[in-house]
Amino acid sequence: MSNSQDQFDQSPDSDVEIKEPSLYSVFLLNDDFTTQEFVIEVLKQFFFKTDEESFKIMLDVHNKGKAQVGVFTKEIAETKIFLVHQAAKENSYPLKCVMEPS
């Protein structure tokens, strides 16, 4: 029994490398139809931004064409993008969200 136990014991001196997951930046893109109020609600609901952060990001989206809303692992970024697109569609807005490798 001790033999099989030793197979799973990893000492701090072992040569096992732990690879950090790749990270992706998520951006909201500007359009001419989505209201600023809706963008602020999306930022608060899906990205947990404060009122102040949401307002600043919304202005960046409006003035610069896009703004970064967070950095996440691939699966979390994809989920957040899906949720934003779903909420936009349900509210008849064309709001788009994209991800890029960080």
Order of alpha helices (4+ residues) and beta strands (2+ residues): alpha-beta-alpha-alpha-beta-alpha-beta
